[in-house]
Amino acid sequence: MSVVLPPDMEAWLCGYLRARLPDVAGLQAGNKRPQDYRGSYPLIVVRDDGGSQSDRISFDRSIGVTVTGWTRSNDRPCKDLARRVYGLLTDDSIPFAAGSPVAAVVEQGCNGPYPVTDDLDVACYYLTVEYSAAGVLN
């Protein structure tokens, strides 16, 4: 019997977003905010909050995404980017993207983007998405 692992949603989603946002100058995407980050470039942080295994090869995945950059007094570019990220991550075509572990978008688990206060003088928006995802045979 094969071992089934949960998919690495953070890595896949970061690559997916980078590929679809080439027009955003200086954009970085990862699963952690760099310690030296001060808002000088747009940053997307993707966090897999986990979820249950719904059957042998299917996993429910809750994803939290933080979009930061620019300044609090100039938050419009960050808000627009967060809205684009939400649209990309909830698009019906995401299960059909090359290498996608996403089987379906669970619309009831998709929320935001919401403005949040950050310790730095940067604009910050948070959103959540939920997926049914295929596991990886190991």
N, CA, C and O atoms as CSV, one atom per row, in Angstrom:
chain,resi,resn,atom,element,x,y,z
A,1,MET,N,N,0.847,-1.184,0.000
A,1,MET,CA,C,0.000,0.000,0.000
A,1,MET,C,C,0.892,1.246,0.000
A,1,MET,O,O,1.899,1.293,0.706
A,2,SER,N,N,0.525,2.229,-0.776
A,2,SER,CA,C,1.278,3.481,-0.863
A,2,SER,C,C,0.888,4.427,0.261
A,2,SER,O,O,-0.244,4.416,0.744
A,3,VAL,N,N,1.834,5.230,0.658
A,3,VAL,CA,C,1.588,6.285,1.644
A,3,VAL,C,C,1.086,7.507,0.885
A,3,VAL,O,O,1.638,7.861,-0.157
A,4,VAL,N,N,0.041,8.153,1.401
A,4,VAL,CA,C,-0.511,9.359,0.785
A,4,VAL,C,C,-0.175,10.551,1.670
A,4,VAL,O,O,-0.533,10.586,2.848
A,5,LEU,N,N,0.516,11.526,1.090
A,5,LEU,CA,C,0.910,12.736,1.807
A,5,LEU,C,C,-0.005,13.897,1.437
A,5,LEU,O,O,-0.497,13.956,0.310
A,6,PRO,N,N,-0.241,14.819,2.366
A,6,PRO,CA,C,-0.961,16.031,1.993
A,6,PRO,C,C,-0.141,16.802,0.963
A,6,PRO,O,O,1.088,16.760,1.006
A,7,PRO,N,N,-0.795,17.503,0.040
A,7,PRO,CA,C,-0.049,18.274,-0.958
A,7,PRO,C,C,0.639,19.482,-0.331
A,7,PRO,O,O,0.185,20.008,0.685
A,8,ASP,N,N,1.739,19.917,-0.946
A,8,ASP,CA,C,2.439,21.125,-0.499
A,8,ASP,C,C,1.766,22.329,-1.161
A,8,ASP,O,O,2.226,22.841,-2.181
A,9,MET,N,N,0.685,22.753,-0.561
A,9,MET,CA,C,-0.116,23.837,-1.126
A,9,MET,C,C,0.651,25.157,-1.146
A,9,MET,O,O,0.525,25.928,-2.097
A,10,GLU,N,N,1.440,25.423,-0.114
A,10,GLU,CA,C,2.167,26.691,-0.053
A,10,GLU,C,C,3.098,26.843,-1.255
A,10,GLU,O,O,3.075,27.870,-1.934
A,11,ALA,N,N,3.906,25.836,-1.513
A,11,ALA,CA,C,4.869,25.920,-2.625
A,11,ALA,C,C,4.146,26.052,-3.954
A,11,ALA,O,O,4.516,26.882,-4.784
A,12,TRP,N,N,3.114,25.234,-4.161
A,12,TRP,CA,C,2.428,25.273,-5.449
A,12,TRP,C,C,1.721,26.614,-5.665
A,12,TRP,O,O,1.817,27.200,-6.744
A,13,LEU,N,N,1.017,27.096,-4.647
A,13,LEU,CA,C,0.277,28.358,-4.793
A,13,LEU,C,C,1.212,29.546,-4.983
A,13,LEU,O,O,0.890,30.460,-5.741
A,14,CYS,N,N,2.363,29.553,-4.312
A,14,CYS,CA,C,3.326,30.644,-4.507
A,14,CYS,C,C,3.810,30.678,-5.953
A,14,CYS,O,O,3.863,31.745,-6.564
A,15,GLY,N,N,4.158,29.529,-6.499
A,15,GLY,CA,C,4.584,29.468,-7.893
A,15,GLY,C,C,3.476,29.875,-8.845
A,15,GLY,O,O,3.717,30.577,-9.827
A,16,TYR,N,N,2.269,29.436,-8.555
A,16,TYR,CA,C,1.093,29.770,-9.370
A,16,TYR,C,C,0.887,31.286,-9.407
A,16,TYR,O,O,0.661,31.862,-10.471
A,17,LEU,N,N,0.968,31.927,-8.233
A,17,LEU,CA,C,0.766,33.380,-8.171
A,17,LEU,C,C,1.890,34.138,-8.863
A,17,LEU,O,O,1.630,35.098,-9.588
A,18,ARG,N,N,3.135,33.721,-8.649
A,18,ARG,CA,C,4.263,34.385,-9.312
A,18,ARG,C,C,4.101,34.348,-10.831
A,18,ARG,O,O,4.353,35.342,-11.512
A,19,ALA,N,N,3.682,33.205,-11.353
A,19,ALA,CA,C,3.531,33.035,-12.803
A,19,ALA,C,C,2.409,33.892,-13.372
A,19,ALA,O,O,2.459,34.277,-14.540
A,20,ARG,N,N,1.400,34.195,-12.563
A,20,ARG,CA,C,0.247,34.934,-13.052
A,20,ARG,C,C,0.280,36.422,-12.733
A,20,ARG,O,O,-0.627,37.163,-13.112
A,21,LEU,N,N,1.323,36.858,-12.039
A,21,LEU,CA,C,1.434,38.272,-11.678
A,21,LEU,C,C,2.780,38.855,-12.116
A,21,LEU,O,O,3.437,39.537,-11.329
A,22,PRO,N,N,3.202,38.595,-13.367
A,22,PRO,CA,C,4.519,39.079,-13.803
A,22,PRO,C,C,4.579,40.602,-13.937
A,22,PRO,O,O,5.670,41.170,-13.982
A,23,ASP,N,N,3.440,41.261,-13.999
A,23,ASP,CA,C,3.401,42.712,-14.174
A,23,ASP,C,C,3.573,43.480,-12.861
A,23,ASP,O,O,3.642,44.709,-12.873
A,24,VAL,N,N,3.643,42.771,-11.729
A,24,VAL,CA,C,3.794,43.436,-10.438
A,24,VAL,C,C,5.289,43.533,-10.130
A,24,VAL,O,O,5.926,42.551,-9.748
A,25,ALA,N,N,5.828,44.730,-10.303
A,25,ALA,CA,C,7.276,44.957,-10.143
A,25,ALA,C,C,7.749,44.590,-8.746
A,25,ALA,O,O,7.179,45.032,-7.749
A,26,GLY,N,N,8.807,43.768,-8.684
A,26,GLY,CA,C,9.434,43.411,-7.417
A,26,GLY,C,C,8.687,42.401,-6.574
A,26,GLY,O,O,9.095,42.122,-5.446
A,27,LEU,N,N,7.606,41.847,-7.090
A,27,LEU,CA,C,6.776,40.929,-6.304
A,27,LEU,C,C,7.572,39.741,-5.782
A,27,LEU,O,O,8.337,39.116,-6.517
A,28,GLN,N,N,7.381,39.441,-4.510
A,28,GLN,CA,C,7.922,38.248,-3.871
A,28,GLN,C,C,6.751,37.455,-3.321
A,28,GLN,O,O,5.767,38.034,-2.862
A,29,ALA,N,N,6.851,36.129,-3.365
A,29,ALA,CA,C,5.813,35.267,-2.795
A,29,ALA,C,C,6.501,34.110,-2.100
A,29,ALA,O,O,7.415,33.497,-2.652
A,30,GLY,N,N,6.061,33.813,-0.889
A,30,GLY,CA,C,6.642,32.721,-0.128
A,30,GLY,C,C,5.729,32.322,1.010
A,30,GLY,O,O,4.603,32.809,1.117
A,31,ASN,N,N,6.221,31.427,1.867
A,31,ASN,CA,C,5.386,30.972,2.977
A,31,ASN,C,C,5.750,31.650,4.306
A,31,ASN,O,O,5.160,31.348,5.343
A,32,LYS,N,N,6.720,32.561,4.267
A,32,LYS,CA,C,7.073,33.338,5.458
A,32,LYS,C,C,7.491,34.750,5.042
A,32,LYS,O,O,8.025,34.965,3.954
A,33,ARG,N,N,7.236,35.690,5.926
A,33,ARG,CA,C,7.703,37.053,5.675
A,33,ARG,C,C,9.171,37.132,6.088
A,33,ARG,O,O,9.519,36.737,7.200
A,34,PRO,N,N,10.037,37.639,5.201
A,34,PRO,CA,C,11.450,37.774,5.565
A,34,PRO,C,C,11.616,38.671,6.794
A,34,PRO,O,O,10.894,39.657,6.946
A,35,GLN,N,N,12.557,38.333,7.662
A,35,GLN,CA,C,12.764,39.108,8.889
A,35,GLN,C,C,13.116,40.561,8.617
A,35,GLN,O,O,12.776,41.443,9.405
A,36,ASP,N,N,13.796,40.814,7.503
A,36,ASP,CA,C,14.216,42.185,7.195
A,36,ASP,C,C,13.204,42.936,6.328
A,36,ASP,O,O,13.519,44.011,5.818
A,37,TYR,N,N,12.012,42.400,6.152
A,37,TYR,CA,C,11.005,43.038,5.300
A,37,TYR,C,C,10.524,44.341,5.924
A,37,TYR,O,O,10.156,44.380,7.098
A,38,ARG,N,N,10.531,45.412,5.127
A,38,ARG,CA,C,10.081,46.722,5.582
A,38,ARG,C,C,9.068,47.352,4.632
A,38,ARG,O,O,8.762,48.538,4.752
A,39,GLY,N,N,8.543,46.564,3.683
A,39,GLY,CA,C,7.511,47.072,2.798
A,39,GLY,C,C,8.011,47.684,1.515
A,39,GLY,O,O,7.229,48.299,0.790
A,40,SER,N,N,9.283,47.540,1.206
A,40,SER,CA,C,9.852,48.189,0.016
A,40,SER,C,C,9.476,47.480,-1.284
A,40,SER,O,O,9.774,47.985,-2.367
A,41,TYR,N,N,8.841,46.341,-1.196
A,41,TYR,CA,C,8.367,45.610,-2.379
A,41,TYR,C,C,7.084,44.880,-2.004
A,41,TYR,O,O,6.860,44.596,-0.827
A,42,PRO,N,N,6.240,44.573,-2.981
A,42,PRO,CA,C,5.019,43.831,-2.684
A,42,PRO,C,C,5.349,42.394,-2.286
A,42,PRO,O,O,6.204,41.750,-2.893
A,43,LEU,N,N,4.663,41.908,-1.265
A,43,LEU,CA,C,4.920,40.579,-0.729
A,43,LEU,C,C,3.615,39.827,-0.529
A,43,LEU,O,O,2.660,40.353,0.043
A,44,ILE,N,N,3.587,38.592,-1.006
A,44,ILE,CA,C,2.456,37.697,-0.770
A,44,ILE,C,C,2.971,36.541,0.078
A,44,ILE,O,O,3.931,35.866,-0.296
A,45,VAL,N,N,2.328,36.315,1.222
A,45,VAL,CA,C,2.682,35.188,2.081
A,45,VAL,C,C,1.500,34.225,2.111
A,45,VAL,O,O,0.382,34.596,2.468
A,46,VAL,N,N,1.774,32.978,1.726
A,46,VAL,CA,C,0.757,31.928,1.667
A,46,VAL,C,C,1.001,30.959,2.813
A,46,VAL,O,O,2.109,30.447,2.976
A,47,ARG,N,N,-0.032,30.708,3.606
A,47,ARG,CA,C,0.081,29.802,4.754
A,47,ARG,C,C,-0.995,28.724,4.665
A,47,ARG,O,O,-2.180,29.034,4.551
A,48,ASP,N,N,-0.586,27.473,4.717
A,48,ASP,CA,C,-1.527,26.353,4.728
A,48,ASP,C,C,-1.910,26.087,6.172
A,48,ASP,O,O,-1.077,25.654,6.968
A,49,ASP,N,N,-3.165,26.341,6.513
A,49,ASP,CA,C,-3.648,26.125,7.871
A,49,ASP,C,C,-4.161,24.705,8.078
A,49,ASP,O,O,-4.746,24.393,9.116
A,50,GLY,N,N,-3.940,23.850,7.089
A,50,GLY,CA,C,-4.312,22.452,7.226
A,50,GLY,C,C,-5.790,22.206,7.033
A,50,GLY,O,O,-6.515,23.037,6.487
A,51,GLY,N,N,-6.212,21.066,7.487
A,51,GLY,CA,C,-7.591,20.642,7.354
A,51,GLY,C,C,-7.655,19.133,7.467
A,51,GLY,O,O,-6.656,18.475,7.757
A,52,SER,N,N,-8.811,18.605,7.241
A,52,SER,CA,C,-9.006,17.165,7.425
A,52,SER,C,C,-8.695,16.390,6.143
A,52,SER,O,O,-8.630,16.949,5.048
A,53,GLN,N,N,-8.508,15.098,6.324
A,53,GLN,CA,C,-8.387,14.191,5.181
A,53,GLN,C,C,-9.780,13.637,4.953
A,53,GLN,O,O,-10.324,12.932,5.802
A,54,SER,N,N,-10.354,13.958,3.802
A,54,SER,CA,C,-11.747,13.590,3.573
A,54,SER,C,C,-11.921,12.162,3.070
A,54,SER,O,O,-12.984,11.570,3.263
A,55,ASP,N,N,-10.921,11.608,2.443
A,55,ASP,CA,C,-10.874,10.185,2.110
A,55,ASP,C,C,-9.418,9.823,1.848
A,55,ASP,O,O,-8.529,10.634,2.111
A,56,ARG,N,N,-9.160,8.644,1.345
A,56,ARG,CA,C,-7.782,8.150,1.226
A,56,ARG,C,C,-6.833,9.118,0.513
A,56,ARG,O,O,-5.691,9.287,0.940
A,57,ILE,N,N,-7.292,9.750,-0.559
A,57,ILE,CA,C,-6.391,10.611,-1.333
A,57,ILE,C,C,-6.843,12.070,-1.404
A,57,ILE,O,O,-6.248,12.862,-2.135
A,58,SER,N,N,-7.884,12.437,-0.655
A,58,SER,CA,C,-8.396,13.811,-0.707
A,58,SER,C,C,-8.207,14.514,0.633
A,58,SER,O,O,-8.400,13.931,1.700
A,59,PHE,N,N,-7.825,15.779,0.542
A,59,PHE,CA,C,-7.585,16.588,1.727
A,59,PHE,C,C,-8.341,17.902,1.602
A,59,PHE,O,O,-8.413,18.490,0.523
A,60,ASP,N,N,-8.904,18.357,2.719
A,60,ASP,CA,C,-9.492,19.691,2.784
A,60,ASP,C,C,-8.386,20.623,3.267
A,60,ASP,O,O,-7.729,20.335,4.268
A,61,ARG,N,N,-8.173,21.732,2.569
A,61,ARG,CA,C,-7.084,22.650,2.879
A,61,ARG,C,C,-7.616,24.060,3.037
A,61,ARG,O,O,-8.268,24.591,2.137
A,62,SER,N,N,-7.336,24.668,4.187
A,62,SER,CA,C,-7.647,26.074,4.440
A,62,SER,C,C,-6.355,26.860,4.269
A,62,SER,O,O,-5.337,26.539,4.883
A,63,ILE,N,N,-6.402,27.882,3.438
A,63,ILE,CA,C,-5.224,28.663,3.104
A,63,ILE,C,C,-5.440,30.113,3.536
A,63,ILE,O,O,-6.465,30.718,3.223
A,64,GLY,N,N,-4.466,30.660,4.257
A,64,GLY,CA,C,-4.473,32.071,4.619
A,64,GLY,C,C,-3.436,32.800,3.784
A,64,GLY,O,O,-2.315,32.317,3.622
A,65,VAL,N,N,-3.798,33.956,3.253
A,65,VAL,CA,C,-2.897,34.716,2.393
A,65,VAL,C,C,-2.839,36.161,2.887
A,65,VAL,O,O,-3.866,36.809,3.091
A,66,THR,N,N,-1.610,36.647,3.074
A,66,THR,CA,C,-1.387,38.033,3.458
A,66,THR,C,C,-0.682,38.743,2.308
A,66,THR,O,O,0.318,38.251,1.783
A,67,VAL,N,N,-1.206,39.893,1.926
A,67,VAL,CA,C,-0.609,40.713,0.872
A,67,VAL,C,C,-0.179,42.020,1.522
A,67,VAL,O,O,-1.006,42.720,2.105
A,68,THR,N,N,1.110,42.358,1.430
A,68,THR,CA,C,1.630,43.584,2.036
A,68,THR,C,C,2.483,44.357,1.040
A,68,THR,O,O,2.967,43.816,0.046
A,69,GLY,N,N,2.648,45.622,1.337
A,69,GLY,CA,C,3.495,46.479,0.516
A,69,GLY,C,C,3.000,47.909,0.525
A,69,GLY,O,O,1.963,48.217,1.113
A,70,TRP,N,N,3.754,48.788,-0.137
A,70,TRP,CA,C,3.439,50.199,-0.230
A,70,TRP,C,C,3.370,50.795,1.173
A,70,TRP,O,O,4.187,50.437,2.021
A,71,THR,N,N,2.432,51.683,1.444
A,71,THR,CA,C,2.320,52.291,2.779
A,71,THR,C,C,0.856,52.343,3.189
A,71,THR,O,O,-0.040,52.173,2.362
A,72,ARG,N,N,0.628,52.578,4.467
A,72,ARG,CA,C,-0.762,52.682,4.933
A,72,ARG,C,C,-1.476,53.854,4.282
A,72,ARG,O,O,-2.670,53.775,3.993
A,73,SER,N,N,-0.757,54.932,4.053
A,73,SER,CA,C,-1.391,56.106,3.449
A,73,SER,C,C,-1.542,55.942,1.928
A,73,SER,O,O,-2.286,56.697,1.301
A,74,ASN,N,N,-0.869,54.996,1.349
A,74,ASN,CA,C,-0.996,54.677,-0.080
A,74,ASN,C,C,-1.316,53.186,-0.205
A,74,ASN,O,O,-0.518,52.406,-0.725
A,75,ASP,N,N,-2.506,52.808,0.285
A,75,ASP,CA,C,-2.870,51.391,0.344
A,75,ASP,C,C,-3.573,50.867,-0.910
A,75,ASP,O,O,-3.779,49.660,-1.039
A,76,ARG,N,N,-3.940,51.748,-1.826
A,76,ARG,CA,C,-4.701,51.315,-2.998
A,76,ARG,C,C,-3.984,50.244,-3.840
A,76,ARG,O,O,-4.630,49.272,-4.231
A,77,PRO,N,N,-2.684,50.377,-4.134
A,77,PRO,CA,C,-2.025,49.325,-4.908
A,77,PRO,C,C,-2.044,47.966,-4.198
A,77,PRO,O,O,-2.172,46.927,-4.846
A,78,CYS,N,N,-1.917,47.977,-2.883
A,78,CYS,CA,C,-1.946,46.726,-2.118
A,78,CYS,C,C,-3.346,46.120,-2.135
A,78,CYS,O,O,-3.505,44.910,-2.299
A,79,LYS,N,N,-4.350,46.962,-1.967
A,79,LYS,CA,C,-5.740,46.484,-2.007
A,79,LYS,C,C,-6.054,45.895,-3.377
A,79,LYS,O,O,-6.682,44.840,-3.466
A,80,ASP,N,N,-5.629,46.560,-4.437
A,80,ASP,CA,C,-5.874,46.050,-5.790
A,80,ASP,C,C,-5.165,44.712,-6.012
A,80,ASP,O,O,-5.732,43.802,-6.617
A,81,LEU,N,N,-3.924,44.592,-5.521
A,81,LEU,CA,C,-3.199,43.329,-5.654
A,81,LEU,C,C,-3.893,42.231,-4.861
A,81,LEU,O,O,-4.020,41.111,-5.356
A,82,ALA,N,N,-4.341,42.519,-3.656
A,82,ALA,CA,C,-5.045,41.525,-2.836
A,82,ALA,C,C,-6.316,41.050,-3.538
A,82,ALA,O,O,-6.642,39.864,-3.492
A,83,ARG,N,N,-7.029,41.958,-4.181
A,83,ARG,CA,C,-8.236,41.581,-4.918
A,83,ARG,C,C,-7.892,40.679,-6.097
A,83,ARG,O,O,-8.613,39.721,-6.373
A,84,ARG,N,N,-6.789,40.976,-6.798
A,84,ARG,CA,C,-6.341,40.129,-7.913
A,84,ARG,C,C,-5.958,38.740,-7.408
A,84,ARG,O,O,-6.307,37.730,-8.019
A,85,VAL,N,N,-5.235,38.699,-6.283
A,85,VAL,CA,C,-4.828,37.414,-5.700
A,85,VAL,C,C,-6.069,36.598,-5.349
A,85,VAL,O,O,-6.132,35.407,-5.657
A,86,TYR,N,N,-7.052,37.221,-4.712
A,86,TYR,CA,C,-8.291,36.515,-4.378
A,86,TYR,C,C,-8.952,35.950,-5.634
A,86,TYR,O,O,-9.384,34.797,-5.652
A,87,GLY,N,N,-9.026,36.763,-6.674
A,87,GLY,CA,C,-9.632,36.307,-7.924
A,87,GLY,C,C,-8.889,35.135,-8.532
A,87,GLY,O,O,-9.514,34.185,-9.003
A,88,LEU,N,N,-7.561,35.185,-8.532
A,88,LEU,CA,C,-6.769,34.089,-9.079
A,88,LEU,C,C,-6.938,32.807,-8.276
A,88,LEU,O,O,-7.045,31.721,-8.847
A,89,LEU,N,N,-6.961,32.932,-6.948
A,89,LEU,CA,C,-7.029,31.746,-6.101
A,89,LEU,C,C,-8.416,31.125,-6.024
A,89,LEU,O,O,-8.561,29.978,-5.599
A,90,THR,N,N,-9.431,31.871,-6.431
A,90,THR,CA,C,-10.795,31.327,-6.409
A,90,THR,C,C,-11.337,31.066,-7.810
A,90,THR,O,O,-12.510,30.723,-7.964
A,91,ASP,N,N,-10.512,31.221,-8.816
A,91,ASP,CA,C,-10.919,30.995,-10.204
A,91,ASP,C,C,-11.250,29.521,-10.421
A,91,ASP,O,O,-10.529,28.639,-9.954
A,92,ASP,N,N,-12.338,29.264,-11.128
A,92,ASP,CA,C,-12.766,27.884,-11.419
A,92,ASP,C,C,-11.743,27.097,-12.222
A,92,ASP,O,O,-11.799,25.868,-12.253
A,93,SER,N,N,-10.810,27.782,-12.870
A,93,SER,CA,C,-9.835,27.068,-13.699
A,93,SER,C,C,-8.619,26.583,-12.907
A,93,SER,O,O,-7.786,25.869,-13.466
A,94,ILE,N,N,-8.486,26.941,-11.633
A,94,ILE,CA,C,-7.304,26.554,-10.870
A,94,ILE,C,C,-7.104,25.031,-10.791
A,94,ILE,O,O,-5.956,24.587,-10.775
A,95,PRO,N,N,-8.161,24.215,-10.742
A,95,PRO,CA,C,-7.917,22.768,-10.732
A,95,PRO,C,C,-7.293,22.252,-12.040
A,95,PRO,O,O,-6.718,21.164,-12.062
A,96,PHE,N,N,-7.405,23.012,-13.101
A,96,PHE,CA,C,-6.913,22.573,-14.411
A,96,PHE,C,C,-5.533,23.145,-14.751
A,96,PHE,O,O,-4.999,22.866,-15.824
A,97,ALA,N,N,-4.955,23.935,-13.855
A,97,ALA,CA,C,-3.612,24.477,-14.078
A,97,ALA,C,C,-2.594,23.341,-14.001
A,97,ALA,O,O,-2.804,22.358,-13.289
A,98,ALA,N,N,-1.509,23.479,-14.727
A,98,ALA,CA,C,-0.464,22.449,-14.758
A,98,ALA,C,C,0.032,22.126,-13.353
A,98,ALA,O,O,0.437,23.024,-12.615
A,99,GLY,N,N,0.002,20.861,-12.987
A,99,GLY,CA,C,0.507,20.403,-11.700
A,99,GLY,C,C,-0.355,20.740,-10.504
A,99,GLY,O,O,0.065,20.527,-9.367
A,100,SER,N,N,-1.550,21.262,-10.728
A,100,SER,CA,C,-2.400,21.709,-9.631
A,100,SER,C,C,-2.844,20.560,-8.726
A,100,SER,O,O,-3.345,19.546,-9.212
A,101,PRO,N,N,-2.660,20.716,-7.404
A,101,PRO,CA,C,-3.197,19.746,-6.466
A,101,PRO,C,C,-4.667,20.033,-6.124
A,101,PRO,O,O,-5.315,19.238,-5.444
A,102,VAL,N,N,-5.186,21.171,-6.600
A,102,VAL,CA,C,-6.548,21.597,-6.281
A,102,VAL,C,C,-7.553,20.794,-7.099
A,102,VAL,O,O,-7.491,20.761,-8.328
A,103,ALA,N,N,-8.476,20.150,-6.397
A,103,ALA,CA,C,-9.561,19.431,-7.071
A,103,ALA,C,C,-10.791,20.323,-7.206
A,103,ALA,O,O,-11.529,20.229,-8.187
A,104,ALA,N,N,-11.006,21.184,-6.220
A,104,ALA,CA,C,-12.167,22.083,-6.244
A,104,ALA,C,C,-11.952,23.233,-5.271
A,104,ALA,O,O,-11.280,23.087,-4.250
A,105,VAL,N,N,-12.534,24.374,-5.606
A,105,VAL,CA,C,-12.571,25.521,-4.708
A,105,VAL,C,C,-13.826,25.367,-3.845
A,105,VAL,O,O,-14.919,25.160,-4.372
A,106,VAL,N,N,-13.672,25.466,-2.534
A,106,VAL,CA,C,-14.806,25.392,-1.606
A,106,VAL,C,C,-15.210,26.829,-1.295
A,106,VAL,O,O,-14.620,27.474,-0.428
A,107,GLU,N,N,-16.209,27.320,-1.999
A,107,GLU,CA,C,-16.554,28.740,-1.948
A,107,GLU,C,C,-16.928,29.238,-0.553
A,107,GLU,O,O,-16.665,30.394,-0.221
A,108,GLN,N,N,-17.535,28.383,0.261
A,108,GLN,CA,C,-17.938,28.809,1.602
A,108,GLN,C,C,-16.735,29.144,2.490
A,108,GLN,O,O,-16.892,29.837,3.495
A,109,GLY,N,N,-15.552,28.671,2.140
A,109,GLY,CA,C,-14.357,28.938,2.917
A,109,GLY,C,C,-13.492,30.048,2.355
A,109,GLY,O,O,-12.357,30.234,2.794
A,110,CYS,N,N,-14.015,30.789,1.390
A,110,CYS,CA,C,-13.260,31.873,0.753
A,110,CYS,C,C,-13.784,33.213,1.265
A,110,CYS,O,O,-14.975,33.505,1.159
A,111,ASN,N,N,-12.886,34.019,1.817
A,111,ASN,CA,C,-13.278,35.294,2.430
A,111,ASN,C,C,-12.229,36.367,2.190
A,111,ASN,O,O,-11.039,36.079,2.062
A,112,GLY,N,N,-12.692,37.609,2.132
A,112,GLY,CA,C,-11.765,38.727,2.039
A,112,GLY,C,C,-11.681,39.284,0.638
A,112,GLY,O,O,-12.510,38.975,-0.218
A,113,PRO,N,N,-10.684,40.099,0.412
A,113,PRO,CA,C,-9.620,40.501,1.326
A,113,PRO,C,C,-10.076,41.557,2.326
A,113,PRO,O,O,-10.933,42.394,2.044
A,114,TYR,N,N,-9.460,41.479,3.516
A,114,TYR,CA,C,-9.751,42.396,4.604
A,114,TYR,C,C,-8.500,43.214,4.923
A,114,TYR,O,O,-7.395,42.672,4.915
A,115,PRO,N,N,-8.656,44.505,5.203
A,115,PRO,CA,C,-7.478,45.271,5.650
A,115,PRO,C,C,-7.123,44.851,7.078
A,115,PRO,O,O,-8.005,44.640,7.911
A,116,VAL,N,N,-5.849,44.736,7.344
A,116,VAL,CA,C,-5.380,44.425,8.696
A,116,VAL,C,C,-4.268,45.402,9.052
A,116,VAL,O,O,-3.601,45.950,8.174
A,117,THR,N,N,-4.080,45.611,10.341
A,117,THR,CA,C,-3.032,46.510,10.813
A,117,THR,C,C,-1.742,45.721,10.961
A,117,THR,O,O,-1.725,44.639,11.547
A,118,ASP,N,N,-0.686,46.264,10.435
A,118,ASP,CA,C,0.630,45.656,10.511
A,118,ASP,C,C,1.502,46.497,11.427
A,118,ASP,O,O,1.251,47.690,11.595
A,119,ASP,N,N,2.515,45.897,12.016
A,119,ASP,CA,C,3.426,46.647,12.893
A,119,ASP,C,C,4.210,47.707,12.128
A,119,ASP,O,O,4.605,48.726,12.696
A,120,LEU,N,N,4.434,47.465,10.841
A,120,LEU,CA,C,5.181,48.404,10.007
A,120,LEU,C,C,4.223,49.398,9.360
A,120,LEU,O,O,3.009,49.201,9.376
A,121,ASP,N,N,4.771,50.455,8.799
A,121,ASP,CA,C,3.949,51.409,8.047
A,121,ASP,C,C,3.784,50.896,6.621
A,121,ASP,O,O,4.249,51.512,5.662
A,122,VAL,N,N,3.108,49.750,6.504
A,122,VAL,CA,C,2.821,49.165,5.199
A,122,VAL,C,C,1.340,48.828,5.131
A,122,VAL,O,O,0.698,48.562,6.148
A,123,ALA,N,N,0.813,48.844,3.917
A,123,ALA,CA,C,-0.560,48.396,3.712
A,123,ALA,C,C,-0.568,46.876,3.821
A,123,ALA,O,O,0.387,46.216,3.410
A,124,CYS,N,N,-1.635,46.324,4.369
A,124,CYS,CA,C,-1.704,44.881,4.565
A,124,CYS,C,C,-3.150,44.412,4.429
A,124,CYS,O,O,-4.067,44.978,5.024
A,125,TYR,N,N,-3.330,43.354,3.624
A,125,TYR,CA,C,-4.651,42.755,3.427
A,125,TYR,C,C,-4.540,41.252,3.629
A,125,TYR,O,O,-3.523,40.637,3.309
A,126,TYR,N,N,-5.610,40.674,4.168
A,126,TYR,CA,C,-5.645,39.241,4.461
A,126,TYR,C,C,-6.866,38.627,3.784
A,126,TYR,O,O,-7.927,39.248,3.709
A,127,LEU,N,N,-6.701,37.403,3.295
A,127,LEU,CA,C,-7.807,36.667,2.682
A,127,LEU,C,C,-7.643,35.191,2.961
A,127,LEU,O,O,-6.548,34.726,3.275
A,128,THR,N,N,-8.733,34.457,2.848
A,128,THR,CA,C,-8.677,33.013,3.011
A,128,THR,C,C,-9.320,32.337,1.806
A,128,THR,O,O,-10.250,32.864,1.195
A,129,VAL,N,N,-8.808,31.175,1.487
A,129,VAL,CA,C,-9.411,30.325,0.464
A,129,VAL,C,C,-9.429,28.901,1.003
A,129,VAL,O,O,-8.616,28.536,1.853
A,130,GLU,N,N,-10.344,28.118,0.510
A,130,GLU,CA,C,-10.445,26.723,0.927
A,130,GLU,C,C,-10.546,25.847,-0.307
A,130,GLU,O,O,-11.235,26.167,-1.275
A,131,TYR,N,N,-9.839,24.734,-0.239
A,131,TYR,CA,C,-9.794,23.811,-1.368
A,131,TYR,C,C,-10.042,22.379,-0.923
A,131,TYR,O,O,-9.780,22.001,0.219
A,132,SER,N,N,-10.547,21.611,-1.848
A,132,SER,CA,C,-10.455,20.159,-1.787
A,132,SER,C,C,-9.255,19.852,-2.669
A,132,SER,O,O,-9.190,20.295,-3.816
A,133,ALA,N,N,-8.288,19.080,-2.123
A,133,ALA,CA,C,-7.026,18.880,-2.856
A,133,ALA,C,C,-6.656,17.401,-2.880
A,133,ALA,O,O,-7.023,16.629,-1.994
A,134,ALA,N,N,-5.924,17.039,-3.914
A,134,ALA,CA,C,-5.458,15.662,-4.068
A,134,ALA,C,C,-4.138,15.477,-3.325
A,134,ALA,O,O,-3.251,16.329,-3.375
A,135,GLY,N,N,-4.031,14.339,-2.632
A,135,GLY,CA,C,-2.806,13.994,-1.942
A,135,GLY,C,C,-1.748,13.527,-2.933
A,135,GLY,O,O,-2.009,13.375,-4.127
A,136,VAL,N,N,-0.551,13.306,-2.408
A,136,VAL,CA,C,0.583,12.886,-3.208
A,136,VAL,C,C,0.973,11.470,-2.781
A,136,VAL,O,O,1.223,11.220,-1.602
A,137,LEU,N,N,1.024,10.553,-3.736
A,137,LEU,CA,C,1.459,9.195,-3.422
A,137,LEU,C,C,2.962,9.175,-3.221
A,137,LEU,O,O,3.720,9.752,-4.000
A,138,ASN,N,N,3.378,8.495,-2.153
A,138,ASN,CA,C,4.799,8.423,-1.832
A,138,ASN,C,C,5.227,6.982,-1.754
A,138,ASN,O,O,6.396,6.698,-1.493
